[in-house]
């Protein structure tokens, strides 16, 4: 894995789950990871409920749009996270794959999409903690002893 891990998040339409994951991973990764998203059959626009939820959290989705999955994006990724694209997601030897089995937010109201985004956020935190783990924490140094009085 490179010094800056690269993550590719793929779902069918690249309009909901993968966009939420890309935005959340990028935000929480704070420049320590490169995150791309793509779709095996990209949709026309970002899911409005997902966009609303991310915007409510202070995250910018204005530059997000559905993108097609390319060989280049997959080959450059250290980790490929799939979300319901099934057999349409190509398999590249030597890549680490994670399948996040999550409900598709398409056509669902905001109150049903919110738990999906919450779960994506939880998984994003866990993945980043793993990828960005540094040396194990050392035990604190013992406190200095005071001179006898």
Secondary structure, DSSP 4 states (H G I P E B T S, - for coil): --SSEEEEEEESSSSSHHHHHHHHHHHHHTTSEEEEEEETT--SS--HHHHHHHHHTT---TT----B--HHHHHH-SEEEEES-GGGS---TT-EEEE------TT--HHHHHHHHHHHHHHHHHHHHHHT--SPPPPPPPPPPPPP-
